[in-house]
Each structure stands twice: as structure tokens, then as C-alpha cells.
Amino acid sequence: MEDTTAPPPVAPRSRLHAAALASVLLGGLLFLSWFWISLALLFSGLGALPALGSGLLLIIPWLLIMQGAVRIERRRAIAVHGISVILPSRRRSWRTGVGGWIHDRWLELGSGAFWRGVLHHHVAMFVAGLFSLLFVALLWLGWSAGDIALRHGPLQVGALDLSRWMLGVIAGSLVLLSVLALVLGALADRGLARVLISGSEDDLREQVAELAERRQGAVDAASQERLRIERDLHDGVQPRLVSLAMTLGMAKLAIRADPDRAADLVGQAHSEAKAVMTDLRQLARGIHPAVLTDRGLDAALSALAARSRIPLELEVELAGAGAPRLDREREAVAYFVVSEALTNVAKHSGASQVTVRVIQTSTSLHVRIEDDGRGGATVRRDGFSTGLAGLTDRVRATGGRLEVTSPAEGGTVLDARLPLHSSAVSDLREARISRTTDIASTASPPSTASPAGPDTQEALR
């Protein structure tokens, strides 16, 4: 799903102002020109479809033009009438290049908001054309009546004699009626925009459904992470700690009867304790790596690339100061997508080369991992192969989407796109986090633990 949430609030505007009246006149000009061209393209294309589909040569350009026209109409409704346009979330293509652009256009054609926008575009031109023609006709008649009153004097129409003052009254009335027609046209244009493109309850229901899907993704991702931590503790750290306790117990029993054997057992326990510490560090890195917090996404991905056992090509392009900032959540999701993908490649694919690209644009963070190993990777939710399922849930929780392309003949591509918040939202979130940290540090009592001395450091070695 996509990007279209509620737009920023617009300043309230009066229903009648110069821009609204000018918009009616512009709509009248479009009615006399583009309205008929658009209908001709549409019906000619539909009529030519039976001729081996040749009508697509007209329908496809018409659809592309309509997509641009709908966007312009939405912006016009906001700028001219001050209407808040609420758009339902819709799917976006995660493919790249020309194929992604074509797929994106196709997905837009399937949305009800697009077709309501097309209907509004044509109905608004038709209504504006009628009121504009009425305005021009009444204004011309009023001008003509005033010109006759000033230049030719009284006028006789059949048996009716019209004096100068009567002609002046008629001219003024016609001019007022022409202005009234323009005002009614502006009100009708505003009403059409509110009915057809400002949003509806169905759109809000789709928004709620999208938020519910994101929430479920977050819940599922947290559940998968909890299961992973439990599995790592149960299968990794816990047996090592049991072994360590047994070794120390045996050393305790042998310390008087056989000091040499006790010393050997203590040495084994020391080695086992260091191995447990290494496992705990790896587990903590899996929850949230310290380098990601301290040095950012670029450095964290470089550390992953340095530890990779498979030759890896890494490309990271993070936007500069003018682009939205990456918040902690999206940095973590991007990191774990790459980390889990590299783990899967090393364990299962037998690949000889991996390419990782992380590119930030003004609206999204694009993560792509591609390898040349065995294909056949799928998202499974059987409780055992949970890696890709967990990544899918993590990405979905941010409002993004993860695509896995892994044909049986070989090669796997993971394509994730994470939508970005605006910089203002990110700055506000960072400010809240910073303020919470300051409060916590102020409220916490100072630690009484002394730093590790040389003896402690030597023992840890």
C-alpha cells in the first residue's frame, strides 16, 4: 500500500474569491477545446478496439493524460477552494526502471479515486462551460443594451418603446445576472470538488484498514523477534551456561583433592564464559546493533559487509540535508533486512556474489539485495522457516512492502521500499526521544559501580 495519507491542513478560504471566479472562466475555455478532444480520443479508441486492439494507441495516451489531469484537479481543489483532499492508500509498484513505472500506472488505474477524478475533470469542465457561456452571453447582451442606450437613444422593439433609462436598467440587470452566473459557476465547481475528489467514508475505511494492516505487521514482527530471541537463548546461551555451571561445580569438588585438575576445570570454565559473552554480544547485536545507533545506517551496513563470508558489493546512497531524515525505526528495518538476507544467502543459497543497494529518495528508502545462488526462496509461516516472514512483517509495519523474486533456475532478489515520514515528523520524534532521554538521565540516581580495574580486565581476558 502506499503513500497517500491525509494531506497537510489547508487554510480555510471563503467560497467566493477572484481565483474561484477565474477558475470558472478557465474551465469554460477548456470546455470549448480539451473537453471535446478528450471525449473524441476516448470514444475513438473504444470504437477501434475490435480492430486488432488498435484503439489502445488512443486509449493508453488518454489514460496517461488523465492521470496527470486528476493530480492537477486535486491541487486546484486545494489551492482554489481550500478543500482538504483525503485519498485512500493504494499499492505502489516496488519494481524499478520502466517496468516499475508501467506497473505503477496500472495500479493507479485500478483505484476508485482515479476514476472519480476522471469523472470530476469532465463534469467540472462541462458545468464551467455552461456557466461561462451564460456569463458571456448575459454580459454581451448587457453591453449591447448599454451601448444602444448611450449611442442611439430610445429603441422600439415591435410595439414596445424602450427609453434610454429603461435600456440602462436592462443593461445593468443583465450585467448583474452575468456576475451571478459566474458566482453560481464557482459554487457549483466547489460542490463538485467536495463530492467527487475530497474523499468519502469509503476512503477513510481504506485508511483504517491500512493502519490495521500496519499494526498487525508490527505485532507479527515483534512476535517473530521474541521467538528468535527465545530460540537463541534456549538453543545457544542456556546450554553453555549449564555446561559452565557443571564445570565450576566439578572444579569446586576437586579443588582440595586434585588442585591441578581443578585448575584445568577453572580454565575450561573461563574459556566457556568468554564464549557465552561472545554469544550474548551477537544476540544483543541482533536486537539492535550499537554501531547503528552510534554511527548510522551507512556504517552499520559497512560492518555487515566486512563480516560477510561471500564477496559483497555494497552501494549506499543516503540523501543530504534537504531530504527527510531517517528515523530509528526505518534504519533498524533496513539494517535487519540486509542482515537477515545475508544470513540466508550464506546458509542456503550457495551464492558466489551478493549485491546490496540502499538508496534514499525524497519519499522512500529502497533496499535491494541480489545474489546469484540457488533460487526457490519463499515466505513461509510454518513456525520453522520464519526469516523472510519476519522481514515481511517488519517492512509492513512501516507501511512498506517487501517483494521476494526467486525463480527455480537460480538467483534471488529481495526488494524492499520503506516510505519516509516528512522531516518535520522525524524532527518532532527525535525531539521527543531526546527529551525522554534527558528526563530519564535526570531522574536516575548516579551509578555507584566502580569502573573495572586492571585485575578485572585481566580476568576477562
C-alpha positions in Angstrom: 0.0 0.0 0.0 1.0 3.5 -0.4 1.8 6.9 0.4 -1.5 8.8 0.2 -2.5 9.7 3.7 -4.3 12.8 4.7 -2.7 15.9 3.2 -1.4 18.8 5.3 -4.2 21.0 6.5 -5.1 23.9 4.3 -6.0 27.4 5.4 -9.8 28.0 5.3 -10.9 30.2 2.4 -14.1 31.9 1.6 -16.3 30.3 -1.0 -16.2 33.3 -3.4 -13.0 35.0 -4.4 -11.2 36.0 -7.5 -9.4 32.7 -8.0 -12.7 30.8 -7.9 -14.3 33.0 -10.4 -11.3 32.9 -12.7 -11.3 29.1 -12.4 -14.8 29.0 -13.9 -13.7 31.1 -16.9 -10.7 28.8 -17.4 -13.0 25.8 -17.2 -15.1 27.4 -19.9 -12.1 27.7 -22.2 -11.2 24.0 -21.6 -14.8 23.0 -22.3 -14.6 24.6 -25.7 -11.3 22.8 -26.5 -9.9 20.0 -24.4 -13.3 18.6 -23.3 -14.2 17.6 -26.9 -10.7 16.4 -27.7 -10.7 14.1 -24.6 -14.1 12.6 -25.5 -13.1 12.1 -29.1 -9.9 10.3 -28.0 -11.8 8.1 -25.6 -14.7 7.1 -27.9 -12.5 6.7 -31.0 -10.2 4.4 -29.0 -13.1 2.3 -27.7 -14.6 2.1 -31.2 -11.3 0.9 -32.7 -10.7 -1.8 -30.1 -12.3 -4.5 -32.2 -9.8 -3.7 -35.0 -7.0 -5.9 -33.5 -6.8 -3.7 -30.5 -5.6 -0.6 -32.5 -7.7 1.6 -30.2 -5.1 1.1 -27.5 -3.0 3.6 -29.4 -5.5 6.2 -28.4 -6.7 4.9 -25.1 -3.3 4.5 -23.5 -2.2 8.1 -24.1 -5.6 9.3 -22.9 -5.2 7.3 -19.7 -1.8 8.8 -19.1 -3.1 12.3 -19.7 -6.0 11.6 -17.3 -3.6 10.6 -14.5 -1.9 14.0 -14.8 -5.2 15.8 -15.1 -6.5 14.1 -11.9 -3.5 15.3 -10.0 -3.9 18.8 -11.3 -7.6 18.8 -10.3 -6.7 17.7 -6.8 -4.2 20.5 -6.4 -6.6 23.0 -7.9 -9.3 22.0 -5.3 -6.8 22.6 -2.5 -5.4 25.9 -3.9 -8.6 27.5 -5.2 -11.3 26.2 -2.9 -9.3 25.3 0.2 -10.7 21.8 0.3 -8.8 19.0 2.1 -8.4 16.1 -0.3 -8.4 12.8 1.5 -7.0 10.0 -0.7 -7.2 6.3 0.1 -3.9 4.4 0.4 -3.1 2.4 -2.7 -0.5 0.0 -3.8 2.7 1.2 -5.4 5.0 -0.9 -7.6 8.2 -2.0 -6.0 9.8 -2.8 -9.3 12.4 -0.5 -10.8 13.0 1.1 -14.2 10.5 1.2 -17.0 8.7 -1.9 -15.8 8.1 -0.4 -12.4 6.8 2.9 -13.9 4.4 0.9 -16.1 3.2 -1.2 -13.2 2.7 1.9 -11.1 0.5 3.4 -13.8 -1.5 0.2 -14.0 -2.1 0.1 -10.2 -3.3 3.6 -10.3 -5.9 2.8 -12.9 -7.4 0.2 -10.6 -8.2 2.8 -7.9 -11.7 4.2 -7.5 -10.3 7.6 -6.6 -8.7 7.9 -10.0 -11.9 7.2 -11.9 -13.8 9.6 -9.6 -11.2 12.2 -10.5 -11.7 11.5 -14.2 -15.4 12.0 -13.8 -14.9 15.2 -11.9 -12.5 16.5 -14.5 -15.1 16.2 -17.3 -18.2 17.2 -15.3 -16.4 20.2 -13.9 -15.4 21.3 -17.5 -19.0 20.8 -18.7 -20.5 22.8 -15.8 -17.9 25.5 -16.0 -18.5 25.7 -19.8 -22.3 26.2 -19.3 -21.9 28.9 -16.7 -19.1 30.6 -18.7 -21.2 30.7 -21.9 -24.2 32.0 -19.9 -21.9 34.7 -18.3 -20.5 35.7 -21.7 -24.0 35.8 -23.3 -25.5 37.9 -20.5 -22.5 40.2 -20.4 -22.7 40.7 -24.2 -26.4 41.5 -24.1 -25.9 43.9 -21.2 -23.1 45.6 -23.0 -25.2 45.9 -26.2 -28.1 47.4 -24.3 -25.9 49.9 -22.6 -24.3 50.8 -26.0 -27.6 51.3 -27.6 -28.8 53.5 -24.7 -25.7 55.7 -24.9 -25.2 56.0 -28.6 -28.6 55.5 -30.3 -31.1 56.6 -27.7 -34.6 55.1 -27.4 -35.3 51.8 -29.1 -38.5 50.4 -30.5 -39.0 46.7 -30.4 -42.3 45.9 -32.1 -45.0 47.7 -30.2 -42.7 48.3 -27.2 -40.8 51.6 -26.9 -37.7 51.4 -24.8 -36.4 54.7 -23.5 -32.8 55.4 -22.6 -33.3 54.8 -18.9 -35.2 51.5 -19.5 -32.3 50.4 -21.7 -29.9 51.3 -18.9 -31.9 49.3 -16.3 -31.9 46.3 -18.7 -28.1 46.7 -19.3 -27.4 46.8 -15.5 -29.7 43.9 -14.8 -28.0 41.8 -17.5 -24.6 42.6 -16.1 -25.6 41.6 -12.6 -27.1 38.4 -13.9 -23.8 37.6 -15.7 -21.9 38.1 -12.5 -24.5 35.9 -10.7 -23.9 33.2 -13.3 -20.2 33.4 -12.7 -20.8 33.1 -8.9 -23.1 30.1 -9.3 -20.5 28.5 -11.5 -17.8 28.9 -8.8 -20.2 27.5 -6.2 -21.0 24.5 -8.5 -17.3 23.9 -9.1 -16.7 23.9 -5.4 -19.6 21.5 -4.7 -18.4 19.1 -7.4 -14.9 19.0 -5.9 -16.2 18.3 -2.4 -18.5 15.5 -3.7 -16.1 13.8 -6.2 -12.5 14.3 -5.1 -12.4 15.5 -1.5 -12.8 12.0 -0.1 -15.5 9.8 1.3 -16.3 7.4 4.1 -15.1 4.6 1.9 -11.7 6.3 1.6 -11.5 6.6 5.4 -12.4 3.0 5.8 -9.5 2.1 3.5 -7.2 4.3 5.6 -8.3 2.4 8.7 -7.8 -0.9 7.0 -4.3 0.1 6.0 -3.4 1.2 9.6 -4.8 -2.1 10.9 -2.6 -3.9 8.5 0.5 -2.0 9.6 -0.4 -2.6 13.2 -0.7 -6.3 12.6 2.6 -6.3 10.8 4.2 -4.7 13.8 2.6 -7.3 16.1 3.8 -10.1 13.9 7.3 -8.7 13.7 7.5 -8.4 17.4 6.3 -12.0 17.9 8.8 -13.3 15.4 11.6 -11.4 17.1 10.5 -12.7 20.5 10.5 -16.3 19.2 14.0 -15.8 17.7 15.4 -14.5 21.0 13.8 -17.3 22.9 15.3 -19.8 20.4 18.7 -18.3 20.6 18.7 -18.3 24.4 17.3 -21.8 24.7 19.5 -23.4 22.0 22.6 -21.4 22.4 23.3 -19.5 25.6 21.4 -21.7 28.0 23.3 -25.0 27.3 26.6 -23.1 27.5 25.6 -21.7 30.9 24.6 -25.1 32.1 27.9 -26.5 30.9 29.7 -23.6 32.7 27.9 -24.3 36.0 28.7 -28.0 35.8 32.4 -27.3 35.1 32.6 -24.9 38.0 30.8 -27.5 40.3 33.4 -30.1 39.3 36.2 -27.7 40.0 34.7 -26.9 43.4 34.7 -30.6 44.3 38.2 -31.2 43.0 39.9 -28.1 44.4 41.2 -29.8 47.5 41.6 -33.4 46.3 43.2 -32.6 42.9 44.3 -28.9 42.6 45.8 -29.5 39.1 42.5 -30.9 37.8 40.6 -28.1 39.5 42.8 -25.5 37.8 42.2 -27.2 34.4 38.5 -27.1 35.0 38.6 -23.5 36.0 40.5 -22.7 32.8 37.8 -24.5 30.8 35.1 -22.6 32.7 36.9 -19.3 31.8 37.0 -20.2 28.1 33.3 -21.2 28.2 32.4 -17.9 30.0 34.2 -15.9 27.2 32.3 -17.9 24.6 29.0 -17.2 26.4 29.9 -13.5 26.4 30.5 -13.6 22.6 27.1 -15.3 22.1 25.4 -12.6 24.2 27.1 -9.9 22.2 25.8 -11.5 19.0 22.4 -11.7 20.5 22.4 -8.1 21.5 23.6 -7.1 18.1 20.6 -8.9 16.7 18.2 -6.9 18.8 19.7 -3.5 17.9 23.4 -3.1 17.0 25.3 -0.4 18.8 27.0 0.8 15.6 23.6 1.6 14.1 22.8 3.9 17.0 26.3 5.4 17.2 27.3 5.9 13.6 24.2 5.4 11.5 23.0 3.1 8.7 25.9 3.5 6.3 28.5 2.4 8.9 26.3 -0.4 10.2 25.9 -1.8 6.7 29.7 -1.5 6.1 30.3 -3.5 9.2 27.9 -6.2 7.9 29.7 -6.2 4.5 33.1 -6.6 6.3 31.8 -9.7 8.2 30.3 -11.3 5.1 31.9 -14.6 4.0 30.6 -14.1 0.4 32.1 -11.4 -1.9 29.7 -8.5 -1.5 29.2 -5.3 -3.5 27.7 -2.6 -1.3 26.2 0.7 -2.6 24.6 3.1 -0.1 23.2 6.5 -1.2 21.6 8.4 1.7 20.1 11.8 0.8 21.5 15.0 2.1 20.2 17.7 4.3 17.2 18.6 2.1 15.6 15.1 2.3 13.6 13.6 5.1 15.7 12.3 7.9 15.9 8.5 8.5 14.3 7.8 11.8 15.5 5.0 14.1 12.7 2.6 13.1 13.5 2.7 9.4 17.2 2.5 9.9 16.7 -0.6 12.0 14.3 -2.2 9.5 16.7 -1.5 6.6 19.6 -3.0 8.6 17.8 -6.2 9.5 16.5 -6.7 6.0 20.1 -6.7 4.8 21.4 -8.7 7.8 18.8 -11.4 7.5 19.2 -11.6 3.8 22.9 -12.0 4.0 22.4 -14.7 6.7 20.0 -16.6 4.4 22.4 -16.3 1.4 25.3 -17.7 3.5 23.3 -20.6 4.8 21.1 -21.7 1.9 21.9 -20.2 -1.4 25.4 -21.3 -2.3 25.9 -17.9 -4.0 29.3 -16.6 -5.1 28.4 -12.9 -5.3 25.9 -10.6 -3.5 24.9 -7.1 -4.4 23.3 -4.8 -1.8 21.9 -1.4 -2.8 20.4 1.0 -0.3 19.1 4.3 -1.9 17.2 7.0 -0.2 14.9 9.3 -2.2 12.7 12.1 -1.1 9.8 9.8 -0.4 11.2 6.3 0.3 14.2 4.2 1.3 14.8 1.5 -1.3 16.7 -1.7 -0.2 17.6 -4.3 -2.8 19.6 -7.5 -2.2 20.5 -9.7 -5.1 22.5 -12.9 -5.3 23.4 -15.5 -7.9 22.8 -18.6 -5.8 20.0 -21.2 -5.9 16.5 -19.9 -6.2 13.3 -21.1 -4.7 13.2 -18.9 -1.7 9.6 -18.3 -0.4 7.9 -16.6 2.5 6.8 -19.4 4.8 4.8 -19.1 8.1 5.2 -22.7 9.3 6.9 -21.8 12.6 10.3 -23.1 11.4 11.5 -21.0 8.4 10.5 -17.7 9.7 13.3 -15.4 8.4 11.6 -14.0 5.3 8.2 -13.9 7.1 9.7 -11.8 9.9 11.3 -9.4 7.4 7.9 -9.1 5.6 6.2 -8.2 8.8 8.9 -5.7 9.8 8.6 -3.9 6.5 4.8 -4.0 6.5 4.8 -2.4 10.0 6.4 0.7 8.5 3.8 0.9 5.7 6.3 -0.5 3.1 6.4 -3.7 1.1 8.9 -6.5 0.6 9.0 -8.4 -2.7 10.8 -11.7 -3.0 11.7 -12.8 -6.5 13.4 -16.2 -6.5 12.9 -18.3 -9.7 13.8 -22.0 -9.6 16.5 -21.6 -12.2 18.6 -19.5 -9.8 19.1 -16.1 -8.3 17.2 -14.3 -5.6 16.2 -10.7 -5.3 14.8 -9.1 -2.2 13.3 -5.7 -2.9 12.0 -3.5 0.0 10.7 0.0 -0.1 10.1 1.9 3.1 8.1 5.1 2.9 9.6 8.0 4.7 7.9 10.5 7.1 8.3 14.2 6.5 11.3 15.8 8.1 9.0 17.7 10.5 7.6 14.5 11.9 11.1 13.0 12.2 12.4 16.0 13.9 9.5 16.0 16.3 10.0 12.3 17.0 13.8 12.9 17.6 13.0 15.8 19.9 10.6 13.6 21.9 13.2 10.8 22.2 15.8 13.3 23.3 13.5 14.9 25.8 12.6 11.5 27.2 16.3 10.6 27.5 17.1 13.8 29.3 14.3 13.3 31.8 15.4 9.7 32.4 19.0 10.7 32.9 18.0 13.4 35.3 15.7 11.2 37.3 18.1 8.2 37.5 20.5 8.2 40.5 24.1 8.2 39.8 25.7 4.7 39.5 27.8 3.5 42.4 29.6 0.8 40.5 33.3 1.5 40.1 34.9 1.0 36.8 36.6 -2.2 36.1 40.2 -2.2 37.4 43.2 -3.9 35.8 42.6 -7.1 37.7 39.0 -7.4 36.4 40.1 -6.6 32.9 42.9 -9.2 33.1 40.4 -11.8 34.4 38.1 -11.1 31.4 40.9 -11.8 29.0 
